[in-house]
Amino acid sequence: MFQLIISDNLVWGIITNMKDTYRNFVELHEIEKEGEDFRIEARDIGSKVCVISIHGGNIEVGTTEIAKQIAGERFSFYSFSGLKKSEEESETLHITSSNFDEPQCCDLVFKSEKVLSIHGKGEMEDFVMVGGLDNESMNKVVDALNDSGFRTPQSPENVNGNSPMNICNRCYSKKGVQLEISRGLRNKLLSNESEMLKFCNSIRNCF
């Protein structure tokens, strides 16, 4: 479902996701408490690239840790993490990428040339889907991951990250990269430090 909103002389297309409890951060923040229900981490080091996890913590488990490891000391970093006790409870904190508008994240994304956005898929087999609008960086990431032994099946339309409104594409180059990492692979990375380092180093070196 697509809704057109006109505000401050700008036209924004808002994707309404029936699975989301909140349409945007303003609605979420009216109900949920920072420090109790969610946590925001933002580190701006002035790099051209920022790595973000907008569904971290118990929303999409492991995405904050992976994003932080990729960013290291080289790239700016942002995470919005669900702190609720269960993953089921934390699902209420999920805001789809095209609607995500938390101010600290937007500020960091807007000033970055490239954005790498880390997400999770639920499948238990090991794979990562590479999407976005930055075709050059996407191809580098696919090649690097394949060379390191990670599977990269093609992204289906609903998670291919090619909407201009997707948070990864709201950087000033208007093109970013989105990774959809399966639950099985995330579990493996979280439990195996050498695999985590191999995965994250492969990606970091593409930017």
N, C-alpha and C positions, 0 to 999 in steps of 0.2 A: 504494500500500500504506500502511495506517495502523496505527500502533502506539501503544498507550496506556501511558504511564509515570506511575507514582505516586511522588512524591518530596517529602519535607518537607511533607506534608499538602496538597500541591498536585497537581492532575491536569493533565498536559501531554499534548497530542496531538502526536506526532512524525510528520511526513510523511517516509517513506523514499523517496528518489529513487535509483533503480537506476543512474543515470548518475553520481552523486556517489561519489567515492572515500571521503570521510569524512562521517559522519552529523552531526558537530558540531565546534566549534572545539577541544574537548579532544582529540578523536581526531586532528585535523589537527596540533595543536601537539606531539603526541608524536613525530611523524615529520618535519614540516617546520620549517625554521629561520627565525626572524624575522631580517630583514636580509640573508638570503641567498636564501630562497625566497619570502618575502612581506614586505611593509612595511605598517605601520599608521600612519595620520595621524589625529589627533583634535584639533579646535580647538573648545573650549567657550567661547562668548562670552556665555552666559546668555540667548540669544534664545529666543523662543517656538517658533521653527522651526529644524529642523536638516535639512541636505541630506546624504545619504549615498550612497556607492558601495561596495557590499560585494563587487563582482566587478570591481574596477579593475585597472589595469596590463594585463598580457597575458591576463587572464581574459576580460574583455569590453572590448576596446580602446577608449579614449576616454572611458569613463564617469567615471573620476576627474577628468579635465580638465573635463568638462562640469559635474559636480557642484561642483567648486571654483569655476568661473566663476559658476554660479548663486548659490552661497553668498556670494561676494564678501566684503565686510566686514560684511554685514548679518545673516547667519545662521551658526549653528554648522555645523561641517563634519566629516565622517568618511569615511575611505577605507581599504578593505582591498585592497591591490594585489598581484597576482602578479608576481614578479620573474624567473621562469624564462625561459630564452632564447626559447622558442617559445610560441605560443598553445596548441598541442597539449599541451605539457608543463604549462602553467599551468591547463589544464582540471581537473587533479587537485585544484586549490585551490578549486574551486567548491563552495560549500555553499548549498543551496537556501534561499530567503528565509525559509521557515517554520521552518527549523532553525538559522539563523544566530544564534549566541549569543556572539560574541567580547565579552568583558567591557566594554571601553571603548565599543564601539558600543552595547551594551545600556544602559549607564549614561547615555549621551547621549540615546538614544531615550526612555528611561523618563521623563526629566525635561523632555522637550519636549512642547509642546501639539500640534504638527504635524510630520510627517516627510515629506520628499520623497525617494524612493529611485530612483536612476538605474540603469537596466539596459540591456543591449544584446541585440538580436536579429540573426540572421545574414543576413537578406535584403539584397540589394544595391540594391533600389529605396529611394527616400527616403520614410520615414514615421516617426511616433512614436505608440505606443499608450498611452493614458492609462487607468490603473486605480487601484484602491484602494477605500477605504470613505468617504473624505471627498468626498461628492458635490458639495458646494458648490465646493470648491477645484478638483475635477476639471473641472467645467463651465467654470470661469473659465480654466483652463489650455487646454482644448480651444478655447474661443472666441479666446483670445489667440494661440494657435499658428495657427489658421486665418486670423485677421486678418493674421498676418505671413507667410502663404503656405506654411505647413507642413501636410502631410497628416496626419490623425489618424483612421485607420480604427479600428473597434471592436475591442477586445481579445478574443481567444478565451478560453475558460474557463480554460485552463491557465496564462495569464499575465495574468489580470485583477486580481490583487492583492487579492482580496476575502476572503481567509482572515484571521480574527482573529489567527492565529499569524504571519502575514507580518510581517516586521520593520517595515514601514512603518506597520502598525496597532498596534504595541505601545507607542506613545506614550500619554500619560495621557488624551488625548481618545478613544483607541481607534480612531482613524480617520486614515489618511494617504493619500498619493498615490504611485503607482508609475508611472514612465515606462519603456517598452520602446522604445528607439531603434534603428532598423535600422542595419546595418553601412554601407549606402550613405550614409545621412544623417550618421552619425558621421564617416565619412571626409571628407565635405564640410565639416563643421564644423571638423574638425581642420586642414584645409588652407585654410580661408577665414575669416580673422579677423572680417570684417564679418558673415558668416552666423552665426558662433559668438556674437557679441555680440547680434545680433538675436534669435536663438533663446533665449539665456539671459536676456536682459533681459525678454523677453516672459513667461517663466515666473516670474522673480523678482518681477515686479510683481503677480502673482496672490496673493501671500502677505503 
